Amino acid sequence: MPFISVASKPEVIHSNPYLSWIYSYLGFGSESDFLRFLGFSLLFFLVLTNGTSAALHYFRVRFTSMRRHSLSFRLLKAYLGQPYLFFLNRDSFDFVKNISSEIQNMITGTLTQLVDIIAKTIQIFFLALFLFVVDPGSTFLVVGSVGISYSIIYILFRKYINRLGVERFDAASEISRIVSETFWGIKEVKLLGIESTYSTEYTGPSKRLAKNLSKSEVIGDIPKFALETVAFSTIVVIVLMSISREGSFANAATTITLFGYAGYRIMPAVQALFKAVTKLRHSVPTAERLIREFALEKSAEPIKKIDIKKMPFTRSIELKSVVFTYPGAQRKIIDGVSLSISANSLVGFAGKTGSGKTTLVDIILGLLRMESGELLVDGHPVEQENLRAWQGNLGYVPQNIYLFNDTIASNIAFGVPREDVDMEAVRRAAHMAQISEFIENELKNGYGTLIGERGIRLSGGQRQRIGIARALYRNPSVLVLDEATSALDNRTEKAVMEAIDSLHGLKTILLIAHRLSTLRECDNIFLFDRGRLIDSGTYGELSTRNMFFSNIYN
């Protein structure tokens, strides 16, 4: 404003007390020199302002990006700190979606918008304050007309925006589920030729999400178009008022220029403020759901990297009167089971689906906490304080081996940083799992061979034996196989069982089987029905005396 005033009316230098004082104090000899001084000062101010704006923009982006990191890391730890039972009731794609995308959506839709709201509010406040000092009446007119118009639009659309936020979260969840299921089961999808089923299923929520996002974006932009009339009408009114008050346009030029410039700065700021508020409202449902997820931090166990000394195990594993019921279930899945397993024996668990054998093994693994009863190792109870020490003795082979797209060595040394992998232990585990010959002689890069996502380049038997090698990498004293051969054909299962039998007498092996033939070499077999241990003995003993055992898998 001072620069425009001096350029249009140089006599302002002497009539304005502030400009006159600067002119005299700095000893200017001519008005043109002072005008040049003001011009360079204005340029310096613009450079300083834009440089500061760029710096503030960097800090804003860095701040919100680091909050994405810290919040996603906190949520990851909250999930990882939950007991195993928690994961039995949740879909894994929920965890992936929340950590990888919904946290970012929440940051973008809430924290970033809050920062923008604060920044734009400050900017609008000082511009309005500046205008108020110059012309209170016109300022009230501008602020009132624009503020009321934006408030009316927001009130009209507030509930609709919130509903769009709920629909966005649900559509994004559905898309995540469909994509995950499609590519996790790509082999079956291609084999059955059901690509069109999943692509069709994807279309619905994807279109809903696209329409949802476009609606929320347009609602944020509506005032920009609708209020142009209000803004220009207000400027015309201000011009007419200024001319009427000053007597001519020339006399009112400074005030009009000032309000024109302020309007040029205020309107985008108000529009950005409104858009930030609508985006914030749209993101509230996402934030509310994630806040409920963060409540899991209260129940999460702390995650620490500690060196655990293995619990001594040389004699036996005992279960005494164990009872367990899944939350919400009516029937006890384990009902007063007591049994004993000798060290270095091969033990089988048999029973129909739902008989409780897998749940009982999960209790032995320390993944599920029993309602009552005891788990004893060499006569010492396994409790929360020494659970990790007991689990240090355990190696586990599930029915479906999770293999990631990395080298064979990294897959065997699961969870060990690449630089810390003990290749001697990898080779020993592969040899015990009877997969070393295949790796060393038939693969060009040996243990450095990339196996593809989920081990897609390996056969089923090879994947299972790598799973066994993984379980053996840490040299456990107990090896648990949970229907580890159920997905294999008879010939491949026989080859895998040969690898398991070679460990007989060297390790304590707990074997959950889906075929009676798998249990032939067991030293003892525990037979379950409806959560109870109904019999035990060798394969020959049970086949002879127990018809239920003979017909169990028929």
Secondary structure, 3 states (H helix, E strand, C coil): CHHHHHHHCCCHHHHCHHHHHHHHHCCCCCHHHHHHHHHHHHHHHHHHHHHHHHHHHHHHHHHHHHHHHHHHHHHHHHHHCCCHHHHCCCCHHHHHHHHHHHHHHHHHHHHHHHHHHHHHHHHHHHHHHHHHHHCHHHHHHHHHHHHHHHHHHHHHHHHHHHHHHHHHHHHHHHHHHHHHHHHHCHHHHHHHCCHHHHHHHHHHHHHHHHHHHHHHHHHHHHHHHHCHHHHHHHHHHHHHHHHHHHCCHHHHHHHHHHHHHHHHHHHHHHHHHHHHHHHHHHHHHHHHHHHHHHHHHHCCCCCCCCCCCCCCCCCEEEEEEEEECCCCCCCCCEEEEEEEEECCCEEEEEECCCCCHHHHHHHHCCCCCCCEEEEEECCEECCHHHHHHHHCCEEEECCCCCCCCCEHHHHHCCCCCHHHCCHHHHHHHHHHCCCHHHHHHHCCCHHHCECCHHHCCCCHHHHHHHHHHHHHCCCCCEEEEECCCCCCCHHHHHHHHHHHHCCECCEEEEEECCCHHHHCCCCEEEEEECCEEEEEECHHHHHHHCHHHHCCCC
